[in-house]
Amino acid sequence: MNLKRTFGTILTILGIIGLIYTAINFINHSGDTRTVIVLGVLGVLFFFTGISLVRTTKDES
């Protein structure tokens, strides 16, 4: 499997985990507001970067 595609998958999974963690903290009102915002931004950044890597990388056998 292509290394870029694997890295893109890992980034996408980390982004999803970050977004879920941010949503849970936002709903429960736990944690600092600044921390929730930073985690949300990082989650979105990781998610869209990973999706972009997976989509633009071509499979070469």
Secondary structure as UniProt FT lines:
FT   HELIX           3..28
FT   HELIX           33..56
//
